[in-house]
Amino acid sequence: MFVKFNLINCLSMGVFPLFIISCADPGSPIFRQKQAQKLSCDLQKLAPVVSAHEADQMAITAVEEAAKLSRDYKPARLAWFNNWLVNRGLRERGLCYHWRDDLFLPLFQLKLSTLDLHLATSRQGTLLEHNGIVVTARNQPFNQGIIIDAWRQGGRLWWGRFNQDKNHPWKKLKRDHTPMVLRPLLMPKHYPKTTKP
């Protein structure tokens, strides 16, 4: 008997489930290098004050750290399915705020003088909550920046302007909602570093 190969047969054979649970690929080194170059160009377009060297540093660090987090987290190809795995205890990390917080630290440590970093959230406190980072030129308004999001594509860094991300009404994260893990960096007067005796 001849069996017609179609989408339903694929699904029944388990192709779709394998696709869902397969790990996301952060891309080859050449792909990531090209991504960093594109991001650097976009960062330099934020304002004339942005240093090309600092834009390069920010872009390379963001792309490579997102890829490193992808290797560490081993996210599922579909971000929503990865959330399900984390929420069920089948993955240790990989929710959007994990990606944001773990990516923020190396970017913050660059201590750049022509670019500012902002923690961002969309639909906070709802089932559709999402978290990311917004990069602006120094002293530029938040909504003129570039959103960077490592969660969305499982370690392949996504970025875009506010008008390119209409599904997420981004807002600057309120100071009192700063994640505890980032408070010593962002509020050093309130969270002084302790030295071991």
N, C-alpha and C positions, 0 to 999 in steps of 0.2 A: 504494500500500500504506500502510495506517494504522500509524503507529509510536506505541506507547503511551509516554507520558512518565512515566518513573519514575526512581528513584534511580540505577539502573544506567545508564540513558541519560544522566543528568546527569554521572555520573562519566566516562563514555566521551567526552562532549563537552568535558571539561576544566573543568567548573564547580568541582569539588572542588579540583583543583590550583590554580586561580586563587584560591580562598578561602584555601588554605594559604599561598600566597606573598604575598597582599595584606598591606599594612602594617597594624599595629595602630593604632587611633585613640585618643589619650589623652583624647578628649572635648572638648566645647565649653567655652568659658570659664564659662558658667553652670553646666554640669555640674560642672566642677572647683571652682567656688565652693561649690556644695552639698556636694561631697565634703569639702572643707576644713572646712566648718561641722560636718559629722558627726564627722570625725576629732577636731576640737577638743573637741567634747562628750565623746567617748570618753576623750580624754586627761585632761580635767578630772575624770572619774569615777574615775581611778586612785587619787586620795587628796585630802583636803581642802586639803592644802598646795599643790597645783598651781595656779599663777597662770593665770587665764583669758586674760590677755594673752599669756603665754608659750605656752599651749596653742594660741592662734590663730596665733602666729608659727610654731610648729613645724608645725602642720597646713598652713598656706598654703605654707610653704617645701617641705614634703614633696610635696604634690600638684603644685605648679608645677614643681619640679625634676624630678620623675618624668616630667611631660609634656615638659619640655625634653629630657630624655635620650631619650625616645621619638622626638622629632623628629630628634635627632642620630643615634641608632642605627638608625632606620628598621626596627624589628623586624618579623618575620613575625607574623601573627596568632596562631599557635600557638607557645608558648614553646619546646617541645621541637624544633620545626622550625627556629626561630631559632638554637638551640644548634648544630644540624647545619650551618646556613649559616656560623656563626662558626668552627666546628671545621674546615670545609672551606676557609676563607679567603675565602668569598664575602661576608662581613660582617666589619668590623674589630673591633667590640665588640658586647656584648649578652648575654654569659653572666651568670648570676645574681650572681657576685661582682663583675662590672663595675658592674652596677646598684647593688649594695650599697655598694661603695667610692665610686662617683661621687655617690651620694645622701648618704652619710655626711658628706662634707666640708662642704657648705653647712649641714647640720643642726648639725654640731659648731661651726661658726663663729657660730652664734646665741648661744653661751655663756649658755645659760639656767641659772637658779639653782634652779628647782623641778622640772626634768626631767633625767633621766640617759639617755644613749645607750649601747647595748651592741652590739658586733658579735656576730652569732649565726650558728650553723651547724647543719645537720641532716645526719646520716649522713656526716660528713666522711670523705673518702678513699675513698668508694664511688661507683659509677655513679649512685646516687640522691642524691648530695650536693646540698645546697641552702644558700643563704646569704641572710641578711636582717639587719635591724636590729631590736632590741628597745628600746622606749622605756618607762622606768619613772618613777614619781615619785621624787624625790630620796631615795636610800638605801632604796628599796623592793626586795624580792627580785626577781631576774631573772624568775622564772616567774610573777610577778604583773603583768608588763608587757604591752604591746601590740606585736605583731610587725608591722612594716611591710615590704612586699615590692613593689618596683616591677617586677620581672622577670615575675612570674606572669601579669599581664594586659597585658604590653607597654607599660607606661607609665601605665596606669590604676592608680593606687596601690591595692593590696589591704592591708587591715589587719584584725587580729583578735586575740582573746585566745588563750592557749595551748590552751584547751579547744575553740576553734573551728577549730583547725588540727591535727587528729588525724593527718594524713598525714605530718607533719614533727615528729620528736622533737627540738625545738630545745634547743641547749646554748650556753652562753656560749663564745665563741671564746677559746681559751687565749692568754695573753699572747704566748707564743713563736710563735704562728701568725698574729699580727697582720700584715696585708698591708704590704709594704715602703712602699707609697705613703702609708699612714696612720701609719706609725711616728713621723715627726717631730711629728705632732699629738698622738699618744697617749703617746709616750715622749720628751718634749723633752729630758730630762736625758741620755738615751742617744744622741739624734740632734739635736744642736744645729743651729740654722739657720746656714748659712754665708753670709757676706756677700761680694759680689763686690768684688775690689780696684779 
